[in-house]
Amino acid sequence: MPKQMDKHNNGPKIQKEMETVAQMIKIYCRRKHHHHELCGQCQDLKQYAHKRLGLCPFGEDKGACSNCSIHCYQPQYRTAIKKVMRYSGPWM
Ligand SMILES: [Zn+2]
């Protein structure tokens, strides 16, 4: 196991969001990239999203990422996750 960061969220709300984002990326990859398991790019995006959630300064008090004032995602990941959410959101 890698060493944990000092501040790492793992409350029920964050856990749930991690699950949701993983699910959305899975749907997206399966339908768009025709991968049964996640392709490298989607795997990377999922890891990144989970890392951001884990380090979100709002922790269990966080609202929807789309309404957040911080925008902690790097631009290339932000574009990627937006595409995923627009695509997979209606399926959830
Ligand atoms: Zn993919």
PDB file of the backbone (N, CA, C, O) and the ligand in Angstrom, with CONECT records:
HET     ZN  A 101       1
ATOM      1  N   MET A   1       0.842  -1.218   0.000  1.00  0.00           N
ATOM      2  CA  MET A   1       0.000   0.000   0.000  1.00  0.00           C
ATOM      3  C   MET A   1       0.867   1.253   0.000  1.00  0.00           C
ATOM      4  O   MET A   1       1.797   1.370   0.797  1.00  0.00           O
ATOM      5  N   PRO A   2       0.559   2.197  -0.901  1.00  0.00           N
ATOM      6  CA  PRO A   2       1.305   3.465  -0.862  1.00  0.00           C
ATOM      7  C   PRO A   2       0.973   4.238   0.413  1.00  0.00           C
ATOM      8  O   PRO A   2      -0.090   4.058   1.007  1.00  0.00           O
ATOM      9  N   LYS A   3       1.873   5.073   0.807  1.00  0.00           N
ATOM     10  CA  LYS A   3       1.676   5.866   2.011  1.00  0.00           C
ATOM     11  C   LYS A   3       0.495   6.813   1.800  1.00  0.00           C
ATOM     12  O   LYS A   3       0.396   7.470   0.764  1.00  0.00           O
ATOM     13  N   GLN A   4      -0.389   6.879   2.779  1.00  0.00           N
ATOM     14  CA  GLN A   4      -1.563   7.758   2.684  1.00  0.00           C
ATOM     15  C   GLN A   4      -1.155   9.216   2.902  1.00  0.00           C
ATOM     16  O   GLN A   4      -0.237   9.514   3.667  1.00  0.00           O
ATOM     17  N   MET A   5      -1.849  10.105   2.220  1.00  0.00           N
ATOM     18  CA  MET A   5      -1.635  11.539   2.459  1.00  0.00           C
ATOM     19  C   MET A   5      -2.224  11.866   3.836  1.00  0.00           C
ATOM     20  O   MET A   5      -3.084  11.147   4.342  1.00  0.00           O
ATOM     21  N   ASP A   6      -1.748  12.956   4.426  1.00  0.00           N
ATOM     22  CA  ASP A   6      -2.287  13.374   5.726  1.00  0.00           C
ATOM     23  C   ASP A   6      -3.797  13.531   5.675  1.00  0.00           C
ATOM     24  O   ASP A   6      -4.539  13.056   6.534  1.00  0.00           O
ATOM     25  N   LYS A   7      -4.215  14.229   4.612  1.00  0.00           N
ATOM     26  CA  LYS A   7      -5.625  14.562   4.525  1.00  0.00           C
ATOM     27  C   LYS A   7      -6.198  13.723   3.398  1.00  0.00           C
ATOM     28  O   LYS A   7      -5.917  13.977   2.226  1.00  0.00           O
ATOM     29  N   HIS A   8      -6.981  12.745   3.736  1.00  0.00           N
ATOM     30  CA  HIS A   8      -7.526  11.889   2.692  1.00  0.00           C
ATOM     31  C   HIS A   8      -8.963  11.544   3.066  1.00  0.00           C
ATOM     32  O   HIS A   8      -9.222  10.922   4.097  1.00  0.00           O
ATOM     33  N   ASN A   9      -9.882  11.956   2.217  1.00  0.00           N
ATOM     34  CA  ASN A   9     -11.296  11.700   2.509  1.00  0.00           C
ATOM     35  C   ASN A   9     -11.641  10.256   2.227  1.00  0.00           C
ATOM     36  O   ASN A   9     -11.242   9.702   1.203  1.00  0.00           O
ATOM     37  N   ASN A  10     -12.375   9.652   3.123  1.00  0.00           N
ATOM     38  CA  ASN A  10     -12.943   8.343   2.797  1.00  0.00           C
ATOM     39  C   ASN A  10     -14.304   8.145   3.467  1.00  0.00           C
ATOM     40  O   ASN A  10     -14.709   7.023   3.770  1.00  0.00           O
ATOM     41  N   GLY A  11     -14.993   9.255   3.687  1.00  0.00           N
ATOM     42  CA  GLY A  11     -16.339   9.191   4.250  1.00  0.00           C
ATOM     43  C   GLY A  11     -17.324   8.635   3.236  1.00  0.00           C
ATOM     44  O   GLY A  11     -16.979   8.463   2.067  1.00  0.00           O
ATOM     45  N   PRO A  12     -18.559   8.349   3.673  1.00  0.00           N
ATOM     46  CA  PRO A  12     -19.559   7.706   2.813  1.00  0.00           C
ATOM     47  C   PRO A  12     -19.916   8.535   1.569  1.00  0.00           C
ATOM     48  O   PRO A  12     -20.154   7.970   0.501  1.00  0.00           O
ATOM     49  N   LYS A  13     -19.953   9.829   1.695  1.00  0.00           N
ATOM     50  CA  LYS A  13     -20.322  10.648   0.555  1.00  0.00           C
ATOM     51  C   LYS A  13     -19.247  10.616  -0.536  1.00  0.00           C
ATOM     52  O   LYS A  13     -19.547  10.490  -1.723  1.00  0.00           O
ATOM     53  N   ILE A  14     -18.008  10.730  -0.109  1.00  0.00           N
ATOM     54  CA  ILE A  14     -16.892  10.673  -1.049  1.00  0.00           C
ATOM     55  C   ILE A  14     -16.814   9.283  -1.690  1.00  0.00           C
ATOM     56  O   ILE A  14     -16.593   9.158  -2.894  1.00  0.00           O
ATOM     57  N   GLN A  15     -16.995   8.250  -0.876  1.00  0.00           N
ATOM     58  CA  GLN A  15     -16.997   6.881  -1.399  1.00  0.00           C
ATOM     59  C   GLN A  15     -18.030   6.719  -2.504  1.00  0.00           C
ATOM     60  O   GLN A  15     -17.767   6.116  -3.545  1.00  0.00           O
ATOM     61  N   LYS A  16     -19.207   7.272  -2.253  1.00  0.00           N
ATOM     62  CA  LYS A  16     -20.313   7.170  -3.193  1.00  0.00           C
ATOM     63  C   LYS A  16     -19.976   7.900  -4.496  1.00  0.00           C
ATOM     64  O   LYS A  16     -20.256   7.405  -5.588  1.00  0.00           O
ATOM     65  N   GLU A  17     -19.376   9.071  -4.365  1.00  0.00           N
ATOM     66  CA  GLU A  17     -18.995   9.832  -5.558  1.00  0.00           C
ATOM     67  C   GLU A  17     -17.930   9.111  -6.369  1.00  0.00           C
ATOM     68  O   GLU A  17     -17.941   9.140  -7.599  1.00  0.00           O
ATOM     69  N   MET A  18     -17.015   8.468  -5.665  1.00  0.00           N
ATOM     70  CA  MET A  18     -15.970   7.702  -6.353  1.00  0.00           C
ATOM     71  C   MET A  18     -16.593   6.562  -7.154  1.00  0.00           C
ATOM     72  O   MET A  18     -16.189   6.274  -8.280  1.00  0.00           O
ATOM     73  N   GLU A  19     -17.578   5.931  -6.548  1.00  0.00           N
ATOM     74  CA  GLU A  19     -18.268   4.829  -7.197  1.00  0.00           C
ATOM     75  C   GLU A  19     -19.003   5.336  -8.446  1.00  0.00           C
ATOM     76  O   GLU A  19     -18.948   4.720  -9.510  1.00  0.00           O
ATOM     77  N   THR A  20     -19.689   6.469  -8.290  1.00  0.00           N
ATOM     78  CA  THR A  20     -20.454   7.042  -9.393  1.00  0.00           C
ATOM     79  C   THR A  20     -19.540   7.414 -10.561  1.00  0.00           C
ATOM     80  O   THR A  20     -19.835   7.104 -11.715  1.00  0.00           O
ATOM     81  N   VAL A  21     -18.455   8.065 -10.254  1.00  0.00           N
ATOM     82  CA  VAL A  21     -17.577   8.504 -11.328  1.00  0.00           C
ATOM     83  C   VAL A  21     -16.946   7.294 -12.029  1.00  0.00           C
ATOM     84  O   VAL A  21     -16.769   7.306 -13.247  1.00  0.00           O
ATOM     85  N   ALA A  22     -16.611   6.261 -11.268  1.00  0.00           N
ATOM     86  CA  ALA A  22     -16.049   5.045 -11.857  1.00  0.00           C
ATOM     87  C   ALA A  22     -17.068   4.403 -12.800  1.00  0.00           C
ATOM     88  O   ALA A  22     -16.725   3.939 -13.888  1.00  0.00           O
ATOM     89  N   GLN A  23     -18.319   4.387 -12.360  1.00  0.00           N
ATOM     90  CA  GLN A  23     -19.412   3.815 -13.144  1.00  0.00           C
ATOM     91  C   GLN A  23     -19.598   4.583 -14.461  1.00  0.00           C
ATOM     92  O   GLN A  23     -19.769   3.979 -15.520  1.00  0.00           O
ATOM     93  N   MET A  24     -19.562   5.905 -14.383  1.00  0.00           N
ATOM     94  CA  MET A  24     -19.745   6.742 -15.577  1.00  0.00           C
ATOM     95  C   MET A  24     -18.616   6.542 -16.572  1.00  0.00           C
ATOM     96  O   MET A  24     -18.848   6.468 -17.779  1.00  0.00           O
ATOM     97  N   ILE A  25     -17.399   6.453 -16.065  1.00  0.00           N
ATOM     98  CA  ILE A  25     -16.252   6.259 -16.947  1.00  0.00           C
ATOM     99  C   ILE A  25     -16.341   4.881 -17.606  1.00  0.00           C
ATOM    100  O   ILE A  25     -15.976   4.715 -18.770  1.00  0.00           O
ATOM    101  N   LYS A  26     -16.823   3.910 -16.860  1.00  0.00           N
ATOM    102  CA  LYS A  26     -16.971   2.560 -17.392  1.00  0.00           C
ATOM    103  C   LYS A  26     -17.968   2.542 -18.557  1.00  0.00           C
ATOM    104  O   LYS A  26     -17.704   1.950 -19.603  1.00  0.00           O
ATOM    105  N   ILE A  27     -19.108   3.195 -18.361  1.00  0.00           N
ATOM    106  CA  ILE A  27     -20.127   3.259 -19.413  1.00  0.00           C
ATOM    107  C   ILE A  27     -19.546   3.950 -20.651  1.00  0.00           C
ATOM    108  O   ILE A  27     -19.699   3.490 -21.782  1.00  0.00           O
ATOM    109  N   TYR A  28     -18.883   5.057 -20.390  1.00  0.00           N
ATOM    110  CA  TYR A  28     -18.312   5.846 -21.483  1.00  0.00           C
ATOM    111  C   TYR A  28     -17.301   5.032 -22.271  1.00  0.00           C
ATOM    112  O   TYR A  28     -17.351   4.988 -23.500  1.00  0.00           O
ATOM    113  N   CYS A  29     -16.388   4.390 -21.565  1.00  0.00           N
ATOM    114  CA  CYS A  29     -15.335   3.625 -22.233  1.00  0.00           C
ATOM    115  C   CYS A  29     -15.932   2.462 -23.018  1.00  0.00           C
ATOM    116  O   CYS A  29     -15.511   2.187 -24.141  1.00  0.00           O
ATOM    117  N   ARG A  30     -16.895   1.791 -22.440  1.00  0.00           N
ATOM    118  CA  ARG A  30     -17.485   0.633 -23.087  1.00  0.00           C
ATOM    119  C   ARG A  30     -18.176   1.027 -24.389  1.00  0.00           C
ATOM    120  O   ARG A  30     -18.064   0.332 -25.398  1.00  0.00           O
ATOM    121  N   ARG A  31     -18.885   2.139 -24.353  1.00  0.00           N
ATOM    122  CA  ARG A  31     -19.665   2.535 -25.525  1.00  0.00           C
ATOM    123  C   ARG A  31     -18.877   3.344 -26.536  1.00  0.00           C
ATOM    124  O   ARG A  31     -19.113   3.252 -27.740  1.00  0.00           O
ATOM    125  N   LYS A  32     -17.943   4.136 -26.039  1.00  0.00           N
ATOM    126  CA  LYS A  32     -17.197   5.021 -26.933  1.00  0.00           C
ATOM    127  C   LYS A  32     -15.903   4.405 -27.414  1.00  0.00           C
ATOM    128  O   LYS A  32     -15.528   4.557 -28.576  1.00  0.00           O
ATOM    129  N   HIS A  33     -15.225   3.713 -26.527  1.00  0.00           N
ATOM    130  CA  HIS A  33     -13.929   3.139 -26.879  1.00  0.00           C
ATOM    131  C   HIS A  33     -14.026   1.644 -27.137  1.00  0.00           C
ATOM    132  O   HIS A  33     -13.047   1.015 -27.538  1.00  0.00           O
ATOM    133  N   HIS A  34     -15.204   1.074 -26.908  1.00  0.00           N
ATOM    134  CA  HIS A  34     -15.435  -0.351 -27.118  1.00  0.00           C
ATOM    135  C   HIS A  34     -14.436  -1.222 -26.365  1.00  0.00           C
ATOM    136  O   HIS A  34     -13.930  -2.223 -26.874  1.00  0.00           O
ATOM    137  N   HIS A  35     -14.176  -0.798 -25.137  1.00  0.00           N
ATOM    138  CA  HIS A  35     -13.327  -1.579 -24.255  1.00  0.00           C
ATOM    139  C   HIS A  35     -14.206  -2.244 -23.222  1.00  0.00           C
ATOM    140  O   HIS A  35     -15.113  -1.622 -22.669  1.00  0.00           O
ATOM    141  N   HIS A  36     -13.933  -3.519 -22.960  1.00  0.00           N
ATOM    142  CA  HIS A  36     -14.710  -4.186 -21.920  1.00  0.00           C
ATOM    143  C   HIS A  36     -14.250  -3.705 -20.559  1.00  0.00           C
ATOM    144  O   HIS A  36     -15.057  -3.304 -19.721  1.00  0.00           O
ATOM    145  N   GLU A  37     -12.954  -3.750 -20.348  1.00  0.00           N
ATOM    146  CA  GLU A  37     -12.376  -3.119 -19.163  1.00  0.00           C
ATOM    147  C   GLU A  37     -11.951  -1.724 -19.597  1.00  0.00           C
ATOM    148  O   GLU A  37     -11.966  -1.414 -20.789  1.00  0.00           O
ATOM    149  N   LEU A  38     -11.577  -0.888 -18.650  1.00  0.00           N
ATOM    150  CA  LEU A  38     -11.189   0.466 -19.017  1.00  0.00           C
ATOM    151  C   LEU A  38      -9.908   0.468 -19.845  1.00  0.00           C
ATOM    152  O   LEU A  38      -8.969  -0.273 -19.553  1.00  0.00           O
ATOM    153  N   CYS A  39      -9.876   1.316 -20.890  1.00  0.00           N
ATOM    154  CA  CYS A  39      -8.643   1.515 -21.642  1.00  0.00           C
ATOM    155  C   CYS A  39      -7.691   2.371 -20.792  1.00  0.00           C
ATOM    156  O   CYS A  39      -8.096   2.919 -19.767  1.00  0.00           O
ATOM    157  N   GLY A  40      -6.458   2.481 -21.210  1.00  0.00           N
ATOM    158  CA  GLY A  40      -5.445   3.193 -20.435  1.00  0.00           C
ATOM    159  C   GLY A  40      -5.839   4.615 -20.095  1.00  0.00           C
ATOM    160  O   GLY A  40      -5.657   5.084 -18.972  1.00  0.00           O
ATOM    161  N   GLN A  41      -6.383   5.286 -21.094  1.00  0.00           N
ATOM    162  CA  GLN A  41      -6.781   6.683 -20.952  1.00  0.00           C
ATOM    163  C   GLN A  41      -7.886   6.841 -19.902  1.00  0.00           C
ATOM    164  O   GLN A  41      -7.845   7.754 -19.076  1.00  0.00           O
ATOM    165  N   CYS A  42      -8.863   5.948 -19.945  1.00  0.00           N
ATOM    166  CA  CYS A  42      -9.983   6.026 -19.008  1.00  0.00           C
ATOM    167  C   CYS A  42      -9.550   5.600 -17.607  1.00  0.00           C
ATOM    168  O   CYS A  42     -10.028   6.133 -16.605  1.00  0.00           O
ATOM    169  N   GLN A  43      -8.652   4.646 -17.557  1.00  0.00           N
ATOM    170  CA  GLN A  43      -8.095   4.201 -16.286  1.00  0.00           C
ATOM    171  C   GLN A  43      -7.398   5.386 -15.594  1.00  0.00           C
ATOM    172  O   GLN A  43      -7.543   5.614 -14.393  1.00  0.00           O
ATOM    173  N   ASP A  44      -6.652   6.110 -16.394  1.00  0.00           N
ATOM    174  CA  ASP A  44      -5.921   7.273 -15.908  1.00  0.00           C
ATOM    175  C   ASP A  44      -6.898   8.337 -15.396  1.00  0.00           C
ATOM    176  O   ASP A  44      -6.687   8.924 -14.334  1.00  0.00           O
ATOM    177  N   LEU A  45      -7.959   8.578 -16.155  1.00  0.00           N
ATOM    178  CA  LEU A  45      -8.966   9.564 -15.759  1.00  0.00           C
ATOM    179  C   LEU A  45      -9.640   9.160 -14.452  1.00  0.00           C
ATOM    180  O   LEU A  45      -9.871   9.994 -13.577  1.00  0.00           O
ATOM    181  N   LYS A  46      -9.950   7.877 -14.332  1.00  0.00           N
ATOM    182  CA  LYS A  46     -10.594   7.398 -13.115  1.00  0.00           C
ATOM    183  C   LYS A  46      -9.676   7.591 -11.903  1.00  0.00           C
ATOM    184  O   LYS A  46     -10.110   8.041 -10.843  1.00  0.00           O
ATOM    185  N   GLN A  47      -8.420   7.246 -12.082  1.00  0.00           N
ATOM    186  CA  GLN A  47      -7.473   7.416 -10.975  1.00  0.00           C
ATOM    187  C   GLN A  47      -7.364   8.879 -10.580  1.00  0.00           C
ATOM    188  O   GLN A  47      -7.304   9.222  -9.399  1.00  0.00           O
ATOM    189  N   TYR A  48      -7.340   9.721 -11.585  1.00  0.00           N
ATOM    190  CA  TYR A  48      -7.238  11.155 -11.320  1.00  0.00           C
ATOM    191  C   TYR A  48      -8.476  11.656 -10.566  1.00  0.00           C
ATOM    192  O   TYR A  48      -8.358  12.374  -9.573  1.00  0.00           O
ATOM    193  N   ALA A  49      -9.652  11.275 -11.043  1.00  0.00           N
ATOM    194  CA  ALA A  49     -10.904  11.701 -10.403  1.00  0.00           C
ATOM    195  C   ALA A  49     -10.960  11.225  -8.950  1.00  0.00           C
ATOM    196  O   ALA A  49     -11.395  11.965  -8.067  1.00  0.00           O
ATOM    197  N   HIS A  50     -10.528  10.014  -8.712  1.00  0.00           N
ATOM    198  CA  HIS A  50     -10.539   9.477  -7.347  1.00  0.00           C
ATOM    199  C   HIS A  50      -9.553  10.225  -6.454  1.00  0.00           C
ATOM    200  O   HIS A  50      -9.810  10.461  -5.273  1.00  0.00           O
ATOM    201  N   LYS A  51      -8.433  10.585  -7.042  1.00  0.00           N
ATOM    202  CA  LYS A  51      -7.433  11.330  -6.273  1.00  0.00           C
ATOM    203  C   LYS A  51      -7.990  12.707  -5.890  1.00  0.00           C
ATOM    204  O   LYS A  51      -7.850  13.153  -4.751  1.00  0.00           O
ATOM    205  N   ARG A  52      -8.614  13.359  -6.852  1.00  0.00           N
ATOM    206  CA  ARG A  52      -9.181  14.687  -6.565  1.00  0.00           C
ATOM    207  C   ARG A  52     -10.247  14.585  -5.476  1.00  0.00           C
ATOM    208  O   ARG A  52     -10.285  15.407  -4.559  1.00  0.00           O
ATOM    209  N   LEU A  53     -11.104  13.585  -5.578  1.00  0.00           N
ATOM    210  CA  LEU A  53     -12.156  13.403  -4.560  1.00  0.00           C
ATOM    211  C   LEU A  53     -11.538  13.148  -3.194  1.00  0.00           C
ATOM    212  O   LEU A  53     -11.984  13.686  -2.180  1.00  0.00           O
ATOM    213  N   GLY A  54     -10.501  12.317  -3.189  1.00  0.00           N
ATOM    214  CA  GLY A  54      -9.837  11.980  -1.940  1.00  0.00           C
ATOM    215  C   GLY A  54      -9.228  13.200  -1.265  1.00  0.00           C
ATOM    216  O   GLY A  54      -9.119  13.265  -0.040  1.00  0.00           O
ATOM    217  N   LEU A  55      -8.833  14.170  -2.092  1.00  0.00           N
ATOM    218  CA  LEU A  55      -8.165  15.349  -1.546  1.00  0.00           C
ATOM    219  C   LEU A  55      -9.072  16.571  -1.507  1.00  0.00           C
ATOM    220  O   LEU A  55      -8.617  17.663  -1.167  1.00  0.00           O
ATOM    221  N   CYS A  56     -10.339  16.408  -1.847  1.00  0.00           N
ATOM    222  CA  CYS A  56     -11.257  17.551  -1.869  1.00  0.00           C
ATOM    223  C   CYS A  56     -11.299  18.216  -0.485  1.00  0.00           C
ATOM    224  O   CYS A  56     -11.578  17.553   0.514  1.00  0.00           O
ATOM    225  N   PRO A  57     -11.020  19.531  -0.429  1.00  0.00           N
ATOM    226  CA  PRO A  57     -10.964  20.195   0.878  1.00  0.00           C
ATOM    227  C   PRO A  57     -12.316  20.265   1.575  1.00  0.00           C
ATOM    228  O   PRO A  57     -12.377  20.506   2.780  1.00  0.00           O
ATOM    229  N   PHE A  58     -13.398  20.060   0.835  1.00  0.00           N
ATOM    230  CA  PHE A  58     -14.722  20.105   1.465  1.00  0.00           C
ATOM    231  C   PHE A  58     -15.103  18.771   2.102  1.00  0.00           C
ATOM    232  O   PHE A  58     -16.009  18.704   2.933  1.00  0.00           O
ATOM    233  N   GLY A  59     -14.415  17.733   1.712  1.00  0.00           N
ATOM    234  CA  GLY A  59     -14.679  16.422   2.289  1.00  0.00           C
ATOM    235  C   GLY A  59     -16.150  16.054   2.202  1.00  0.00           C
ATOM    236  O   GLY A  59     -16.760  16.140   1.136  1.00  0.00           O
ATOM    237  N   GLU A  60     -16.707  15.650   3.315  1.00  0.00           N
ATOM    238  CA  GLU A  60     -18.098  15.199   3.344  1.00  0.00           C
ATOM    239  C   GLU A  60     -19.110  16.332   3.127  1.00  0.00           C
ATOM    240  O   GLU A  60     -20.296  16.079   2.917  1.00  0.00           O
ATOM    241  N   ASP A  61     -18.635  17.574   3.180  1.00  0.00           N
ATOM    242  CA  ASP A  61     -19.556  18.704   2.968  1.00  0.00           C
ATOM    243  C   ASP A  61     -19.586  19.161   1.522  1.00  0.00           C
ATOM    244  O   ASP A  61     -20.240  20.150   1.192  1.00  0.00           O
ATOM    245  N   LYS A  62     -18.881  18.444   0.660  1.00  0.00           N
ATOM    246  CA  LYS A  62     -18.788  18.925  -0.711  1.00  0.00           C
ATOM    247  C   LYS A  62     -20.129  18.873  -1.435  1.00  0.00           C
ATOM    248  O   LYS A  62     -20.964  18.002  -1.188  1.00  0.00           O
ATOM    249  N   GLY A  63     -20.306  19.836  -2.339  1.00  0.00           N
ATOM    250  CA  GLY A  63     -21.480  19.828  -3.207  1.00  0.00           C
ATOM    251  C   GLY A  63     -21.098  19.174  -4.527  1.00  0.00           C
ATOM    252  O   GLY A  63     -20.078  18.490  -4.604  1.00  0.00           O
ATOM    253  N   ALA A  64     -21.905  19.375  -5.570  1.00  0.00           N
ATOM    254  CA  ALA A  64     -21.586  18.817  -6.881  1.00  0.00           C
ATOM    255  C   ALA A  64     -20.329  19.493  -7.422  1.00  0.00           C
ATOM    256  O   ALA A  64     -20.157  20.706  -7.296  1.00  0.00           O
ATOM    257  N   CYS A  65     -19.452  18.685  -8.028  1.00  0.00           N
ATOM    258  CA  CYS A  65     -18.215  19.241  -8.573  1.00  0.00           C
ATOM    259  C   CYS A  65     -18.508  20.335  -9.596  1.00  0.00           C
ATOM    260  O   CYS A  65     -17.763  21.309  -9.705  1.00  0.00           O
ATOM    261  N   SER A  66     -19.597  20.166 -10.343  1.00  0.00           N
ATOM    262  CA  SER A  66     -19.900  21.147 -11.386  1.00  0.00           C
ATOM    263  C   SER A  66     -20.282  22.511 -10.809  1.00  0.00           C
ATOM    264  O   SER A  66     -20.197  23.527 -11.499  1.00  0.00           O
ATOM    265  N   ASN A  67     -20.702  22.528  -9.542  1.00  0.00           N
ATOM    266  CA  ASN A  67     -21.060  23.796  -8.906  1.00  0.00           C
ATOM    267  C   ASN A  67     -19.955  24.341  -8.004  1.00  0.00           C
ATOM    268  O   ASN A  67     -20.125  25.362  -7.338  1.00  0.00           O
ATOM    269  N   CYS A  68     -18.829  23.646  -7.997  1.00  0.00           N
ATOM    270  CA  CYS A  68     -17.774  24.013  -7.054  1.00  0.00           C
ATOM    271  C   CYS A  68     -17.006  25.229  -7.564  1.00  0.00           C
ATOM    272  O   CYS A  68     -16.826  25.409  -8.769  1.00  0.00           O
ATOM    273  N   SER A  69     -16.561  26.055  -6.626  1.00  0.00           N
ATOM    274  CA  SER A  69     -15.846  27.275  -7.012  1.00  0.00           C
ATOM    275  C   SER A  69     -14.346  27.015  -7.175  1.00  0.00           C
ATOM    276  O   SER A  69     -13.626  27.853  -7.717  1.00  0.00           O
ATOM    277  N   ILE A  70     -13.878  25.861  -6.709  1.00  0.00           N
ATOM    278  CA  ILE A  70     -12.432  25.627  -6.735  1.00  0.00           C
ATOM    279  C   ILE A  70     -11.921  25.184  -8.107  1.00  0.00           C
ATOM    280  O   ILE A  70     -10.867  25.637  -8.553  1.00  0.00           O
ATOM    281  N   HIS A  71     -12.665  24.302  -8.775  1.00  0.00           N
ATOM    282  CA  HIS A  71     -12.224  23.720 -10.038  1.00  0.00           C
ATOM    283  C   HIS A  71     -10.830  23.157  -9.898  1.00  0.00           C
ATOM    284  O   HIS A  71      -9.877  23.682 -10.475  1.00  0.00           O
ATOM    285  N   CYS A  72     -10.711  22.099  -9.138  1.00  0.00           N
ATOM    286  CA  CYS A  72      -9.400  21.539  -8.819  1.00  0.00           C
ATOM    287  C   CYS A  72      -8.833  20.697  -9.950  1.00  0.00           C
ATOM    288  O   CYS A  72      -7.653  20.348  -9.917  1.00  0.00           O
ATOM    289  N   TYR A  73      -9.643  20.361 -10.955  1.00  0.00           N
ATOM    290  CA  TYR A  73      -9.136  19.534 -12.053  1.00  0.00           C
ATOM    291  C   TYR A  73      -8.211  20.337 -12.961  1.00  0.00           C
ATOM    292  O   TYR A  73      -8.442  21.519 -13.216  1.00  0.00           O
ATOM    293  N   GLN A  74      -7.168  19.680 -13.440  1.00  0.00           N
ATOM    294  CA  GLN A  74      -6.354  20.278 -14.494  1.00  0.00           C
ATOM    295  C   GLN A  74      -7.202  20.340 -15.756  1.00  0.00           C
ATOM    296  O   GLN A  74      -8.077  19.500 -15.969  1.00  0.00           O
ATOM    297  N   PRO A  75      -6.932  21.362 -16.607  1.00  0.00           N
ATOM    298  CA  PRO A  75      -7.808  21.561 -17.770  1.00  0.00           C
ATOM    299  C   PRO A  75      -8.041  20.335 -18.629  1.00  0.00           C
ATOM    300  O   PRO A  75      -9.172  20.090 -19.051  1.00  0.00           O
ATOM    301  N   GLN A  76      -6.995  19.554 -18.901  1.00  0.00           N
ATOM    302  CA  GLN A  76      -7.208  18.411 -19.806  1.00  0.00           C
ATOM    303  C   GLN A  76      -8.098  17.348 -19.166  1.00  0.00           C
ATOM    304  O   GLN A  76      -8.871  16.685 -19.857  1.00  0.00           O
ATOM    305  N   TYR A  77      -7.991  17.186 -17.855  1.00  0.00           N
ATOM    306  CA  TYR A  77      -8.856  16.229 -17.174  1.00  0.00           C
ATOM    307  C   TYR A  77     -10.269  16.772 -17.030  1.00  0.00           C
ATOM    308  O   TYR A  77     -11.249  16.028 -17.065  1.00  0.00           O
ATOM    309  N   ARG A  78     -10.350  18.069 -16.871  1.00  0.00           N
ATOM    310  CA  ARG A  78     -11.671  18.678 -16.730  1.00  0.00           C
ATOM    311  C   ARG A  78     -12.473  18.483 -18.006  1.00  0.00           C
ATOM    312  O   ARG A  78     -13.653  18.134 -17.965  1.00  0.00           O
ATOM    313  N   THR A  79     -11.815  18.714 -19.148  1.00  0.00           N
ATOM    314  CA  THR A  79     -12.479  18.503 -20.432  1.00  0.00           C
ATOM    315  C   THR A  79     -12.904  17.048 -20.571  1.00  0.00           C
ATOM    316  O   THR A  79     -14.017  16.755 -21.007  1.00  0.00           O
ATOM    317  N   ALA A  80     -12.012  16.146 -20.200  1.00  0.00           N
ATOM    318  CA  ALA A  80     -12.300  14.720 -20.342  1.00  0.00           C
ATOM    319  C   ALA A  80     -13.469  14.294 -19.455  1.00  0.00           C
ATOM    320  O   ALA A  80     -14.359  13.574 -19.907  1.00  0.00           O
ATOM    321  N   ILE A  81     -13.472  14.728 -18.216  1.00  0.00           N
ATOM    322  CA  ILE A  81     -14.528  14.275 -17.299  1.00  0.00           C
ATOM    323  C   ILE A  81     -15.866  14.900 -17.678  1.00  0.00           C
ATOM    324  O   ILE A  81     -16.915  14.285 -17.492  1.00  0.00           O
ATOM    325  N   LYS A  82     -15.830  16.112 -18.205  1.00  0.00           N
ATOM    326  CA  LYS A  82     -17.070  16.756 -18.657  1.00  0.00           C
ATOM    327  C   LYS A  82     -17.718  15.950 -19.772  1.00  0.00           C
ATOM    328  O   LYS A  82     -18.933  15.753 -19.796  1.00  0.00           O
ATOM    329  N   LYS A  83     -16.882  15.489 -20.691  1.00  0.00           N
ATOM    330  CA  LYS A  83     -17.371  14.676 -21.811  1.00  0.00           C
ATOM    331  C   LYS A  83     -18.013  13.396 -21.280  1.00  0.00           C
ATOM    332  O   LYS A  83     -19.090  12.990 -21.717  1.00  0.00           O
ATOM    333  N   VAL A  84     -17.326  12.778 -20.331  1.00  0.00           N
ATOM    334  CA  VAL A  84     -17.822  11.527 -19.740  1.00  0.00           C
ATOM    335  C   VAL A  84     -19.173  11.769 -19.069  1.00  0.00           C
ATOM    336  O   VAL A  84     -20.110  10.988 -19.237  1.00  0.00           O
ATOM    337  N   MET A  85     -19.260  12.865 -18.305  1.00  0.00           N
ATOM    338  CA  MET A  85     -20.490  13.119 -17.565  1.00  0.00           C
ATOM    339  C   MET A  85     -21.639  13.462 -18.491  1.00  0.00           C
ATOM    340  O   MET A  85     -22.778  13.058 -18.257  1.00  0.00           O
ATOM    341  N   ARG A  86     -21.341  14.203 -19.533  1.00  0.00           N
ATOM    342  CA  ARG A  86     -22.394  14.554 -20.479  1.00  0.00           C
ATOM    343  C   ARG A  86     -22.901  13.287 -21.161  1.00  0.00           C
ATOM    344  O   ARG A  86     -24.096  13.135 -21.413  1.00  0.00           O
ATOM    345  N   TYR A  87     -21.974  12.386 -21.454  1.00  0.00           N
ATOM    346  CA  TYR A  87     -22.350  11.165 -22.145  1.00  0.00           C
ATOM    347  C   TYR A  87     -23.054  10.166 -21.226  1.00  0.00           C
ATOM    348  O   TYR A  87     -24.102   9.619 -21.568  1.00  0.00           O
ATOM    349  N   SER A  88     -22.461   9.941 -20.060  1.00  0.00           N
ATOM    350  CA  SER A  88     -22.947   8.871 -19.184  1.00  0.00           C
ATOM    351  C   SER A  88     -24.004   9.327 -18.193  1.00  0.00           C
ATOM    352  O   SER A  88     -24.765   8.503 -17.686  1.00  0.00           O
ATOM    353  N   GLY A  89     -24.068  10.612 -17.907  1.00  0.00           N
ATOM    354  CA  GLY A  89     -25.030  11.135 -16.951  1.00  0.00           C
ATOM    355  C   GLY A  89     -26.444  10.601 -17.154  1.00  0.00           C
ATOM    356  O   GLY A  89     -27.054  10.095 -16.212  1.00  0.00           O
ATOM    357  N   PRO A  90     -26.972  10.709 -18.379  1.00  0.00           N
ATOM    358  CA  PRO A  90     -28.352  10.249 -18.608  1.00  0.00           C
ATOM    359  C   PRO A  90     -28.568   8.767 -18.350  1.00  0.00           C
ATOM    360  O   PRO A  90     -29.698   8.331 -18.131  1.00  0.00           O
ATOM    361  N   TRP A  91     -27.480   7.981 -18.377  1.00  0.00           N
ATOM    362  CA  TRP A  91     -27.603   6.530 -18.140  1.00  0.00           C
ATOM    363  C   TRP A  91     -27.625   6.197 -16.657  1.00  0.00           C
ATOM    364  O   TRP A  91     -27.977   5.082 -16.272  1.00  0.00           O
ATOM    365  N   MET A  92     -27.262   7.134 -15.850  1.00  0.00           N
ATOM    366  CA  MET A  92     -27.144   6.830 -14.423  1.00  0.00           C
ATOM    367  C   MET A  92     -28.486   6.930 -13.715  1.00  0.00           C
ATOM    368  O   MET A  92     -28.565   6.705 -12.508  1.00  0.00           O
TER     369      MET A  92
HETATM  370 ZN    ZN A 101     -11.719   4.325 -22.682  1.00  0.00          ZN2+
END
